[in-house]
Protein backbone atom coordinates (compact mmCIF):
# COMPACT_ATOMS: atom_id res chain seq x y z
CA UNK A 1 0.00 0.00 0.00
CA UNK A 2 1.43 3.37 -1.06
CA UNK A 3 1.81 5.90 1.69
CA UNK A 4 0.28 9.34 1.25
CA UNK A 5 2.48 12.41 1.60
CA UNK A 6 0.30 14.25 4.10
CA UNK A 7 1.50 12.35 7.21
CA UNK A 8 5.13 12.84 6.16
CA UNK A 9 4.51 16.55 5.67
CA UNK A 10 2.99 16.78 9.13
CA UNK A 11 5.97 15.00 10.62
CA UNK A 12 8.37 17.26 8.72
CA UNK A 13 6.62 20.33 10.14
CA UNK A 14 6.82 18.81 13.61
CA UNK A 15 10.54 18.20 13.13
CA UNK A 16 11.13 21.82 12.15
CA UNK A 17 9.23 23.01 15.22
CA UNK A 18 11.16 20.56 17.37
CA UNK A 19 14.40 21.86 15.87
CA UNK A 20 13.54 25.39 16.95
CA UNK A 21 13.04 24.23 20.54
CA UNK A 22 15.75 21.56 20.52
CA UNK A 23 18.54 21.64 23.10
CA UNK A 24 21.99 22.76 22.03
CA UNK A 25 24.39 20.01 21.09
CA UNK A 26 26.37 18.65 24.01
CA UNK A 27 29.69 19.18 22.23
CA UNK A 28 30.72 21.42 19.37
CA UNK A 29 30.85 19.14 16.28
CA UNK A 30 34.24 20.44 15.18
CA UNK A 31 35.85 19.45 18.48
CA UNK A 32 34.71 15.82 18.47
CA UNK A 33 37.98 13.89 18.33
CA UNK A 34 36.19 10.67 17.33
CA UNK A 35 36.19 11.86 13.72
CA UNK A 36 39.96 12.25 13.50
CA UNK A 37 42.36 9.41 12.92
CA UNK A 38 45.16 9.99 15.44
CA UNK A 39 46.88 6.61 15.47
CA UNK A 40 50.63 6.19 15.38
CA UNK A 41 50.64 4.04 12.23
CA UNK A 42 50.10 5.67 8.82
CA UNK A 43 46.51 5.41 7.65
CA UNK A 44 47.80 3.84 4.44
CA UNK A 45 49.04 0.84 6.43
CA UNK A 46 45.44 -0.27 7.04
CA UNK A 47 43.29 -1.99 4.44
CA UNK A 48 40.01 -0.35 3.38
CA UNK A 49 37.23 -1.14 5.84
CA UNK A 50 39.54 -1.49 8.85
CA UNK A 51 37.87 -0.27 12.04
CA UNK A 52 39.98 2.48 13.66
CA UNK A 53 37.71 3.59 16.53
CA UNK A 54 34.45 2.39 18.05
CA UNK A 55 31.90 3.98 20.35
CA UNK A 56 28.37 3.15 21.43
CA UNK A 57 25.82 5.81 22.31
CA UNK A 58 22.10 6.52 22.28
CA UNK A 59 20.41 7.38 19.00
CA UNK A 60 19.35 11.05 19.00
CA UNK A 61 16.59 12.77 17.07
CA UNK A 62 17.03 16.56 16.91
CA UNK A 63 19.31 16.43 19.93
CA UNK A 64 16.91 14.36 22.00
CA UNK A 65 18.27 11.05 23.27
CA UNK A 66 16.25 7.89 22.64
CA UNK A 67 16.69 4.44 24.26
CA UNK A 68 17.89 3.03 20.92
CA UNK A 69 21.59 2.15 20.96
CA UNK A 70 23.86 2.84 18.00
CA UNK A 71 27.47 1.84 17.39
CA UNK A 72 29.61 4.32 15.50
CA UNK A 73 32.79 3.31 13.71
CA UNK A 74 35.69 5.33 12.37
CA UNK A 75 37.07 3.30 9.50
CA UNK A 76 39.67 3.49 6.76
CA UNK A 77 38.38 4.16 3.26
CA UNK A 78 39.54 5.66 -0.05
CA UNK A 79 38.87 9.11 -1.47
CA UNK A 80 38.16 10.02 -5.11
CA UNK A 81 41.88 10.29 -5.90
CA UNK A 82 42.63 6.86 -4.48
CA UNK A 83 44.22 8.21 -1.30
CA UNK A 84 43.52 6.67 2.13
CA UNK A 85 41.01 8.57 4.24
CA UNK A 86 38.99 8.03 7.40
CA UNK A 87 35.21 8.13 7.63
CA UNK A 88 32.39 7.38 10.09
CA UNK A 89 29.39 5.09 9.90
CA UNK A 90 26.55 4.39 12.34
CA UNK A 91 25.20 0.90 12.97
CA UNK A 92 21.90 0.02 14.62
CA UNK A 93 21.62 -3.62 15.55
CA UNK A 94 18.61 -5.64 14.57
CA UNK A 95 15.85 -5.41 17.17
CA UNK A 96 15.43 -9.18 16.86
CA UNK A 97 19.15 -9.97 17.16
CA UNK A 98 19.29 -11.31 13.59
CA UNK A 99 22.87 -11.08 12.29
CA UNK A 100 22.11 -12.42 8.81
CA UNK A 101 20.56 -9.40 7.08
CA UNK A 102 21.14 -5.66 6.95
CA UNK A 103 20.13 -2.56 5.03
CA UNK A 104 22.77 0.01 4.19
CA UNK A 105 20.80 3.26 4.14
CA UNK A 106 22.46 6.11 2.24
CA UNK A 107 21.26 9.50 3.47
CA UNK A 108 20.32 12.45 1.26
CA UNK A 109 21.76 14.95 3.72
CA UNK A 110 23.36 16.79 0.74
CA UNK A 111 25.77 19.25 2.29
CA UNK A 112 29.21 20.78 1.86
CA UNK A 113 29.68 20.84 5.63
CA UNK A 114 30.93 17.63 7.30
CA UNK A 115 29.17 18.67 10.52
CA UNK A 116 25.84 17.92 8.79
CA UNK A 117 26.55 14.20 8.34
CA UNK A 118 24.06 11.66 9.69
CA UNK A 119 26.51 10.36 12.30
CA UNK A 120 26.67 13.84 13.85
CA UNK A 121 22.89 14.13 14.04
CA UNK A 122 22.64 10.62 15.49
CA UNK A 123 25.24 11.53 18.12
CA UNK A 124 23.16 14.50 19.23
CA UNK A 125 24.53 17.48 17.30
CA UNK A 126 21.86 19.99 16.33
CA UNK A 127 22.13 22.05 13.16
CA UNK A 128 19.78 23.23 10.45
CA UNK A 129 21.87 21.43 7.84
CA UNK A 130 21.57 18.23 9.87
CA UNK A 131 17.79 18.42 9.98
CA UNK A 132 17.44 16.16 6.95
CA UNK A 133 19.42 13.37 8.61
CA UNK A 134 17.07 13.64 11.60
CA UNK A 135 13.96 13.51 9.43
CA UNK A 136 15.29 10.37 7.74
CA UNK A 137 14.65 8.44 10.95
CA UNK A 138 11.21 7.96 9.38
CA UNK A 139 12.78 6.07 6.47
CA UNK A 140 15.07 4.01 8.68
CA UNK A 141 12.34 2.87 11.07
CA UNK A 142 10.61 0.41 8.68
CA UNK A 143 13.83 -1.55 8.18
CA UNK A 144 14.41 -1.77 11.92
CA UNK A 145 10.84 -2.84 12.60
CA UNK A 146 11.22 -5.65 10.07
CA UNK A 147 14.28 -7.04 11.83
CA UNK A 148 17.12 -5.66 9.73
CA UNK A 149 20.39 -4.31 11.02
CA UNK A 150 20.74 -0.77 9.64
CA UNK A 151 24.03 0.80 8.59
CA UNK A 152 24.11 4.55 7.89
CA UNK A 153 27.41 5.81 6.43
CA UNK A 154 28.47 9.44 6.17
CA UNK A 155 28.52 8.97 2.41
CA UNK A 156 30.19 12.29 1.56
CA UNK A 157 33.21 11.63 3.77
CA UNK A 158 34.77 13.93 6.31
CA UNK A 159 35.30 16.72 3.77
CA UNK A 160 31.64 16.62 2.65
CA UNK A 161 32.42 16.44 -1.06
CA UNK A 162 28.85 16.83 -2.30
CA UNK A 163 28.00 15.07 -5.60
CA UNK A 164 31.40 13.34 -5.89
CA UNK A 165 29.94 9.94 -6.80
CA UNK A 166 33.00 7.64 -6.75
CA UNK A 167 33.91 8.81 -3.25
CA UNK A 168 30.33 8.20 -2.10
CA UNK A 169 30.65 4.66 -3.42
CA UNK A 170 33.90 3.75 -1.66
CA UNK A 171 32.71 5.34 1.59
CA UNK A 172 29.58 3.18 1.43
CA UNK A 173 31.35 -0.07 0.58
CA UNK A 174 34.00 0.38 3.26
CA UNK A 175 31.26 1.21 5.76
CA UNK A 176 29.79 -2.23 5.08
CA UNK A 177 33.21 -3.82 5.46
CA UNK A 178 33.72 -2.06 8.78
CA UNK A 179 30.24 -2.95 10.05
CA UNK A 180 30.87 -6.66 9.45
CA UNK A 181 34.30 -6.56 11.14
CA UNK A 182 33.35 -4.83 14.40
CA UNK A 183 32.23 -7.35 17.07
CA UNK A 184 29.90 -4.75 18.61
CA UNK A 185 27.59 -4.79 15.57
CA UNK A 186 26.76 -8.49 15.74
CA UNK A 187 27.33 -8.87 12.00
CA UNK A 188 30.00 -10.79 10.13
CA UNK A 189 31.33 -11.63 6.68
CA UNK A 190 28.23 -13.68 5.88
CA UNK A 191 25.69 -10.94 6.60
CA UNK A 192 23.67 -10.12 3.49
CA UNK A 193 23.06 -6.49 2.58
CA UNK A 194 20.60 -4.46 0.57
CA UNK A 195 21.46 -0.92 -0.56
CA UNK A 196 18.81 1.80 -0.23
CA UNK A 197 19.00 5.49 -1.11
CA UNK A 198 17.10 8.39 -2.67
CA UNK A 199 18.45 11.54 -4.37
CA UNK A 200 21.82 12.26 -2.71
CA UNK A 201 21.49 8.80 -1.19
CA UNK A 202 21.05 7.41 -4.69
CA UNK A 203 24.43 8.85 -5.65
CA UNK A 204 26.00 6.65 -2.99
CA UNK A 205 23.78 3.66 -3.68
CA UNK A 206 24.33 3.64 -7.43
CA UNK A 207 28.09 4.17 -7.25
CA UNK A 208 28.49 1.55 -4.50
CA UNK A 209 26.62 -1.01 -6.62
CA UNK A 210 28.71 -0.13 -9.67
CA UNK A 211 32.08 -0.19 -7.90
CA UNK A 212 31.44 -3.22 -5.66
CA UNK A 213 32.52 -6.01 -8.06
CA UNK A 214 35.94 -4.43 -8.56
CA UNK A 215 36.54 -2.50 -5.35
CA UNK A 216 34.90 -4.78 -2.77
CA UNK A 217 34.10 -8.20 -4.30
CA UNK A 218 33.53 -9.77 -0.88
CA UNK A 219 30.84 -7.16 -0.23
CA UNK A 220 29.35 -7.61 -3.69
CA UNK A 221 28.84 -11.35 -3.18
CA UNK A 222 26.66 -10.59 -0.15
CA UNK A 223 24.53 -7.91 -1.83
CA UNK A 224 20.96 -8.98 -2.51
CA UNK A 225 20.29 -5.87 -4.58
CA UNK A 226 20.08 -2.09 -4.61
CA UNK A 227 17.17 0.30 -4.88
CA UNK A 228 17.39 3.99 -5.62
CA UNK A 229 15.21 6.88 -6.72
CA UNK A 230 15.75 10.44 -7.94
CA UNK A 231 19.04 9.42 -9.55
CA UNK A 232 21.95 11.68 -10.57
CA UNK A 233 23.51 10.10 -13.65
CA UNK A 234 25.26 12.64 -15.91
CA UNK A 235 25.74 15.89 -13.94
CA UNK A 236 26.52 17.95 -17.05
CA UNK A 237 22.93 17.30 -18.18
CA UNK A 238 21.55 18.27 -14.77
CA UNK A 239 23.38 21.60 -14.98
CA UNK A 240 21.57 22.44 -18.23
CA UNK A 241 18.24 21.08 -16.98
CA UNK A 242 18.06 23.16 -13.77
CA UNK A 243 19.67 26.23 -15.39
CA UNK A 244 17.43 29.20 -14.59
CA UNK A 245 14.92 27.23 -12.53
CA UNK A 246 13.12 28.54 -9.47
CA UNK A 247 14.11 26.23 -6.63
CA UNK A 248 16.95 23.93 -7.62
CA UNK A 249 19.58 26.30 -9.06
CA UNK A 250 21.49 26.29 -5.75
CA UNK A 251 22.68 22.77 -6.53
CA UNK A 252 24.78 24.21 -9.39
CA UNK A 253 27.38 25.88 -7.15
CA UNK A 254 27.03 23.11 -4.55
CA UNK A 255 27.94 20.40 -7.06
CA UNK A 256 30.73 22.48 -8.58
CA UNK A 257 32.28 23.03 -5.15
CA UNK A 258 31.93 19.43 -4.02
CA UNK A 259 33.23 17.80 -7.18
CA UNK A 260 36.10 20.28 -7.53
CA UNK A 261 37.06 19.71 -3.91
CA UNK A 262 36.97 15.95 -4.32
CA UNK A 263 39.27 15.94 -7.35
CA UNK A 264 41.40 18.91 -6.22
CA UNK A 265 40.35 21.12 -9.12
CA UNK A 266 40.22 24.93 -9.10
CA UNK A 267 37.20 26.45 -10.85
CA UNK A 268 37.62 29.95 -9.43
CA UNK A 269 39.64 31.34 -12.37
CA UNK A 270 36.59 30.81 -14.59
CA UNK A 271 34.04 32.49 -12.33
CA UNK A 272 33.10 36.15 -12.58
CA UNK A 273 32.82 38.39 -9.51
CA UNK A 274 29.26 37.24 -8.86
CA UNK A 275 30.26 33.61 -9.28
CA UNK A 276 33.15 34.01 -6.85
CA UNK A 277 30.78 35.46 -4.26
CA UNK A 278 28.37 32.56 -4.71
CA UNK A 279 31.20 30.04 -4.35
CA UNK A 280 32.29 31.75 -1.15
CA UNK A 281 28.77 31.92 0.26
CA UNK A 282 28.08 28.26 -0.51
CA UNK A 283 31.38 26.79 0.67
CA UNK A 284 29.78 25.03 3.64
CA UNK A 285 26.14 25.19 2.61
CA UNK A 286 23.60 22.39 2.81
CA UNK A 287 20.69 21.70 0.50
CA UNK A 288 18.52 23.39 3.13
CA UNK A 289 20.44 26.60 2.44
CA UNK A 290 20.51 26.15 -1.32
CA UNK A 291 16.92 25.39 -2.30
CA UNK A 292 15.29 28.57 -3.54
CA UNK A 293 18.32 30.70 -2.65
CA UNK A 294 19.28 31.69 -6.19
CA UNK A 295 16.07 31.64 -8.29
CA UNK A 296 16.89 32.05 -11.96
CA UNK A 297 20.63 31.42 -11.51
CA UNK A 298 22.29 30.24 -14.70
CA UNK A 299 25.76 29.10 -15.61
CA UNK A 300 26.03 32.19 -17.83
CA UNK A 301 25.50 34.52 -14.87
CA UNK A 302 28.13 32.65 -12.90
CA UNK A 303 31.14 32.64 -15.25
CA UNK A 304 33.27 35.04 -17.27
CA UNK A 305 31.92 35.76 -20.78
CA UNK A 306 34.49 33.58 -22.54
CA UNK A 307 33.29 30.53 -20.59
CA UNK A 308 29.53 30.64 -21.25
CA UNK A 309 29.91 27.23 -22.88
CA UNK A 310 30.74 24.94 -19.92
CA UNK A 311 32.79 22.67 -22.16
CA UNK A 312 35.36 25.42 -22.66
CA UNK A 313 36.33 24.91 -19.00
CA UNK A 314 38.67 21.91 -19.11
CA UNK A 315 38.64 21.21 -15.33
CA UNK A 316 34.84 21.22 -15.45
CA UNK A 317 34.79 18.70 -18.29
CA UNK A 318 37.29 16.48 -16.48
CA UNK A 319 35.26 16.64 -13.28
CA UNK A 320 31.82 15.90 -14.75
CA UNK A 321 33.21 13.00 -16.76
CA UNK A 322 34.67 11.45 -13.62
CA UNK A 323 31.26 11.52 -11.92
CA UNK A 324 29.22 10.30 -14.89
CA UNK A 325 27.57 7.12 -13.63
CA UNK A 326 27.01 6.08 -17.23
CA UNK A 327 30.78 5.53 -17.52
CA UNK A 328 30.96 3.33 -14.42
CA UNK A 329 30.78 -0.49 -14.48
CA UNK A 330 27.44 -2.24 -14.63
CA UNK A 331 26.27 -3.58 -11.24
CA UNK A 332 25.94 -7.35 -11.06
CA UNK A 333 23.08 -7.49 -8.53
CA UNK A 334 19.33 -6.82 -8.99
CA UNK A 335 18.20 -3.21 -9.15
CA UNK A 336 14.99 -1.26 -8.58
CA UNK A 337 15.35 2.25 -9.99
CA UNK A 338 12.61 4.89 -9.80
CA UNK A 339 12.41 8.39 -11.23
CA UNK A 340 9.89 11.25 -11.21
CA UNK A 341 9.25 13.31 -14.35
CA UNK A 342 7.06 16.29 -13.46
CA UNK A 343 9.60 18.90 -12.45
CA UNK A 344 7.28 21.80 -13.25
CA UNK A 345 5.71 21.15 -9.85
CA UNK A 346 9.00 22.26 -8.29
CA UNK A 347 9.65 25.19 -10.61
CA UNK A 348 11.89 23.57 -13.22
CA UNK A 349 10.49 24.20 -16.69
CA UNK A 350 13.55 23.28 -18.73
CA UNK A 351 13.37 20.83 -21.64
CA UNK A 352 16.80 21.17 -23.30
CA UNK A 353 17.43 19.33 -26.58
CA UNK A 354 19.00 15.94 -25.98
CA UNK A 355 18.23 16.17 -22.27
CA UNK A 356 14.50 16.65 -21.87
CA UNK A 357 12.53 16.82 -18.65
CA UNK A 358 12.92 15.43 -15.16
CA UNK A 359 11.68 15.66 -11.60
CA UNK A 360 12.89 19.20 -10.99
CA UNK A 361 16.54 18.36 -10.44
CA UNK A 362 17.22 14.88 -11.89
CA UNK A 363 16.88 14.09 -15.60
CA UNK A 364 14.45 11.28 -16.44
CA UNK A 365 16.02 10.54 -19.82
CA UNK A 366 19.40 9.97 -18.18
CA UNK A 367 17.94 7.52 -15.67
CA UNK A 368 16.11 5.60 -18.40
CA UNK A 369 19.33 5.43 -20.40
CA UNK A 370 21.22 4.09 -17.38
CA UNK A 371 18.61 1.40 -16.68
CA UNK A 372 18.64 0.36 -20.37
CA UNK A 373 22.44 0.32 -20.34
CA UNK A 374 22.44 -2.04 -17.38
CA UNK A 375 20.04 -4.35 -19.19
CA UNK A 376 22.10 -4.27 -22.38
CA UNK A 377 25.40 -4.96 -20.61
CA UNK A 378 24.42 -8.10 -18.77
CA UNK A 379 22.17 -7.22 -15.83
CA UNK A 380 18.70 -8.41 -16.73
CA UNK A 381 17.31 -7.98 -13.18
CA UNK A 382 16.54 -4.27 -13.49
CA UNK A 383 13.13 -2.93 -12.55
CA UNK A 384 12.47 0.67 -13.65
CA UNK A 385 9.52 2.84 -12.60
CA UNK A 386 8.89 6.34 -13.94
CA UNK A 387 6.35 8.57 -12.21
CA UNK A 388 5.26 11.05 -14.84
CA UNK A 389 2.91 12.94 -12.54
CA UNK A 390 5.36 13.33 -9.64
CA UNK A 391 8.26 15.66 -8.93
CA UNK A 392 11.42 14.92 -6.93
CA UNK A 393 9.83 15.17 -3.48
CA UNK A 394 6.59 13.45 -4.43
CA UNK A 395 8.34 10.54 -6.12
CA UNK A 396 10.26 9.83 -2.90
CA UNK A 397 7.01 9.27 -1.01
CA UNK A 398 5.82 6.71 -3.55
CA UNK A 399 9.19 5.00 -3.99
CA UNK A 400 10.07 4.50 -0.29
CA UNK A 401 7.51 1.81 0.68
CA UNK A 402 7.92 0.08 -2.67
CA UNK A 403 11.68 0.00 -2.15
CA UNK A 404 11.38 -1.71 1.23
CA UNK A 405 8.97 -4.24 -0.23
CA UNK A 406 11.32 -4.91 -3.13
CA UNK A 407 14.24 -5.47 -0.75
CA UNK A 408 12.12 -7.80 1.40
CA UNK A 409 11.54 -9.97 -1.68
CA UNK A 410 15.26 -10.05 -2.50
CA UNK A 411 16.14 -11.18 1.03
CA UNK A 412 13.39 -13.79 0.77
CA UNK A 413 15.06 -15.21 -2.35
CA UNK A 414 12.25 -14.33 -4.75
CA UNK A 415 13.11 -13.83 -8.41
CA UNK A 416 13.79 -10.17 -9.18
CA UNK A 417 11.31 -8.52 -11.57
CA UNK A 418 12.68 -7.06 -14.79
CA UNK A 419 11.71 -4.12 -16.97
CA UNK A 420 14.39 -4.91 -19.54
CA UNK A 421 13.00 -4.56 -23.05
CA UNK A 422 10.22 -2.29 -21.80
CA UNK A 423 12.13 0.87 -20.84
CA UNK A 424 11.67 3.83 -23.18
CA UNK A 425 14.81 5.22 -24.86
CA UNK A 426 16.80 7.82 -22.96
CA UNK A 427 19.66 10.25 -23.53
CA UNK A 428 23.25 9.76 -24.56
CA UNK A 429 25.48 9.16 -21.54
CA UNK A 430 28.69 9.64 -23.53
CA UNK A 431 31.42 11.69 -21.84
CA UNK A 432 31.51 15.45 -22.43
CA UNK A 433 34.00 16.69 -25.04
CA UNK A 434 36.15 19.77 -24.38
CA UNK A 435 35.69 22.78 -26.67
CA UNK A 436 38.45 25.18 -27.68
N, C-alpha and C positions, 0 to 999 in steps of 0.2 A: 504494500500500500504506500503510495507516494505521499510524503509529508507536505503540508501546506506551509507557505512562507510566513503566515501571520504569527504563529507561536514563536518562530525564530526571531522575527522582528521585535516582538514583545520582550524576549529574553535579551536581545541586543540592547534595547533601550534600558532595560534594568541594569545591564552590565555598565553602561555609560554612567547611569546615576550612581551605581555602586562605586565606580572609579572616582567620581567626584568626592565621595565621602570616605574613600578607602584610606587606611592608615598609611603613613609613610613607610617606605621600605626599611627593613631593620639594618641594612648595611648599604652603603653607596655601591652600586654595581661595579664601578671602575676599580674599587679597592678589594674586590673579592679575589683572593689569591688562588682560589680553586681553579680558575680559568688559565692560569699561567703554568707552563711547564718549567719547573725549577730544579730538575734533577741534575745530578753530576755528570751523567753520561750524555753524549750528544743525542739529540732527538733522532737523528738519522740512523743510530745504532739499533733502533727498535723497528720491528716490522709493522706495516700498516694494520691497525686494529688492536695493537697492544694497549692494554689498560694501564694508564699512568697514575691516576688517582681515583679514589672511590669515596663517595659519601652518601648517606641515607638521611632523608629529611621528609617532612610532611609536604604533601602536595598543596600548593596555594592557589587560590582563585582571587585575583585582584587584591593580593596582599593578605588575604584571610586564610589562615591555616585550616586544613581539613584533616580528618583522621587517616586519609589515604597516604600510604607510604610510597616514596619514590626513591630509586637509586640513581644517582648521577655519576657519570663516568667521564673523566678526561682521558682521551685516547689519541693515539698517533694516527694521522691520516696524511693525505697528499694534496697539495694545492694545484691550481690550474697549470702551473709551470713545472709540475713534477717534483717540487721541493717538499720535504717533510714539514708537517705542521701539526698543531694540536687542536683538538676540538672537543666539544661536550655533547653528550646525549643523556636523555632521561628515560629511565625504564620503570614501568609500573608492572609489577608481577600480576599474573593471572589471579583473579579472585577465587578461582577454584583450585589453584595450585598446579594447574596443567602446565607442564614444561615443554609440550610437544608442538605448540602452535603460537604464533605471534603476528601482530600487525605492526609494520613500520609505518608510522604516520608522519608524513612530511608536511610541515606547517606552511601556511601562506602568510607568514608574518611580514614579508616583503619590506625590508628596511636596509638602510646603509649604516645603521648604528648597531654594533654588536650587543649593546645593552638591551636591545629589543628582542633578543632570541627567546625561544620558548623555555629554555632551561632557566633563564633569569626570572621569567614570570612564574614558573613553577616553584622556584626557590623563594618567592615572596617579594621580588622587586616590583615596584609599581611605576609605570610610565605610560604615557598616552600611546607611544609607539608599540608598547607591549600589550596593548588592549586586545589586539587580534588573537595573540597566543592564548590569552585568558578565555576569550569567547570560544575558541576551538575546543574547549573542554566538552562542549556539546557534541562535537563530532567524534571525540575520543570515547565518550561514555558508552555508546553502543557496542564497541569492540570489547570493552572491559566486562560489560554485562553478559556478553556471550562467551566469556571464559578465555579470551585471548590475553596473552601478555602484550603490552603496548610499548613500543620504542619510539621516542620522539627526538630525532637529532636536531641540532642547530645546523640546518642544512647549508646556510650561507657562510659557515666558518666564523672564526673569531675576528675577522676583518669585515664581516658583513658585505661580501662582494655580490650585491644584488644582481640577478639575471645571469651570473656566470655559470652556465649549466654544467660543464664538466666537473667543476669544483663541488657543486651541489651533489653530483653523482658519487664522487669518491667519499665525500663526507658521510653520505647515507650508507654506502656499502661498508665502510670501516666502522660505522656506528653499530651495524648488525654484527660484524666480527667481534667488536668489543663486548656487546651485550651477551654474546654466547660464550665469552671467555671469563666473565666475572662471576665467581661463585654466588655472589649476593643476588643475582637476577634469577637463579633457578633454571636458566636455560643452558643449552650446550650445543655442540656441533651438529646435532641431529634435529634441532628445532626447526620446523618449517615456518617460512615467512610469506606474508603477502604485503605488497607495497601499495600505499594508498595516499593520494595527494591531489589537491585541486589548485589551479592557478599557479602561484609561486610554488606550491607543494607539488604541482605537476612537473615543474622544471626538474626538481630533485627526483621525482618518481620515474620520469621518462629517461633521464640520463643514467640513473642507477640501473634500470633494466637494460639499457643499451650497453653500458660499460661492464656489467657483471660478468659475462662469459670470459672476457679477457683480463679484467682487473681483479676480480674476486670469484674465480670459478667454484670454490667451495661454498660460497654464498649462493651463487646461481643455481647450483644443484638442489638447494633447499627452498627455492622460490616456487610458490604455487601459482603465482601470477602477479600482475600489476594492474591497477585501475587508476585512471586519471581523468580530469576534466578541466576545461578552460586552458588549453595547452599552448604554450609558447614553442613554436617550431623554428621559424626563420625570422629572427628579430628585425632584419632589414625590411621585411614586409610589414611588420607591426608598426615600425616608425612611420611608414607612408600611410598606413591605415588610420592611425590615431592623429596624424598631423592635422592641427587646427580644430580638434574636437573640443567638446565642452568640459568633460570631466577627466579624461584619461591622459591628457597631454603631459602631466607631471611625470609619467613613467619614462618619457623621453630622456630628460636629464638624469633620472635615477638609473636607468639602464646604462647610459653612457658612462656614468661615474663608476658603477659597479663592475662593468666588464673591463673598462680601462684599468681599474685598480687591480683586478684579478690578473691581468696579463701584463701589468706594468707598462701601460701605454700612456702617452701624454696627448690629450686632445685639446688642451688649452690654447695652443698656438692657432687653432682654427676657429676659435670662438670670437665673436665680437664682444664689445664691452657689456652688452646686455647678457650675452651668453655666459661670460665670465662671472657675472653677478649671480646668475641662476645656479651655475655650478658651485659657487661658494655657499649660497643659501641652502642648497640641497645636499651638501656633503655628508650630513648625518641624518637625513630625513627618512621618514617611514612613509609607507603608502597612505597612512592616515593624514600626513602632512601634504602629500602630493595631489590627492584626488581633488579636482576642482580648483587647484591653486593657480594654474596658469591657463585659463580658458582661452582657446584660440591660438595657443603657442604652436609655432611651426619650426621646422628645421631652418627654414630660410631666415626667420627672425633671430635665430640663435647663433648663426655663423657669419663669418666675413663674406662679402659678396662673391669672391672667387671660389667659394666652397658650397654654393647653393645646391650643387649636385653632390650628395653624400659620397658617391663613389670616387670623387676627386681627393678624398681624404684617405690616404693609404692606411694609416693606423685603424681607422674606422672599418675599412673593408677587411683588414686582417682580423679584427676583433669579432665582427659579426659572422665571419666565416667559421671561426673557431667555436662559436656557440650555436651553430646551425644544426639542430637535431637531425635534420635530413641527411647530414653527412656522417652521422654516427652509425655504429653497427646496428644491425637488426636484433632486437631482443629474441631470446629463444623460448620464453615462457608465455603463457596465455595473457591476453590483454583485453581490457574493457576501456575504451576511450570514448569520451563524450564531449560535445562541443555545442554551445549556443550560437545563434546566428541572427539575433535581432538587436544589434547594437544601437539602433536608433533610440531604444528605450533608455539608454544611458548617455545619449548625446553625441554618439559617433555616427556621422552620416556619410563617411567616406566609402567610396566604391572604386578604388583605383584600378586601372587596367592591369590585368594579370595578377591581381591580388583579391579584389572583390570585397565582400562584406564579412562581418564577424560578430562577436558578441559585445562589442564596445571596445575591447582591447586586444583580443586574440582573433586570428584570421581563420575562418572556417575552412577556406580552400586549402590552406596549409595543413590543417589537421587531417582533412580527408586525404590529401596527398601522402601524408606520413602513414596513415593507416593502410592505404593501398600499397605503398612501398613495402611495408612489413609483409603484407600478404604475398606480394610478388617476389620477395626475396627469402621465402622459406617458412615464414610463420603464418600458418593457416588458422590459428586460434585467436583471431582478432575480431572482437565485437566493437562496432562503431555505432554510436547514436548521435544524431544531430537534432537539436531542438530549435526549430526555425522560428518559434514564437517567443523564445526566451533570450534574455541578455546574460551577461557574465554572472551577475549575482543570482538571478532567477534560476539559471541552469544548475548552479551549485546545489540549490535546494532539492531539485529533482534528482540529480545524480547521486547525492550522498547515500540515501537509503538503498538505491539500486546497487551502488558499489559494494556496500556491506553484504548484501544478498549474493552478489556475484562472487565475492571472496569466500563466503560461506560454502558455496557450491564447489569452489576449487579445493578447499580444505577437505570437503566431503568426498573428493575423488570423482565428481561428476564431470562428464565430457564438457569441454568449454565450447560455448556457442561461437559461431563464426559468421561474420558479415562479408567475408571475402567473396568477390565477384558481384557484390551488390552495392558497393560504395561508389558514389558519384565521383567523376574526375575532379581533381584539385589543381593546385598551382605547381609551377616548377619550383623545386627545392634546390636547384643548382646553386653553387657558390656565387657570390657577387664578384664582378669583374672590375678591377680598378680602371678609372678613366683619367687620361692625361699623364 
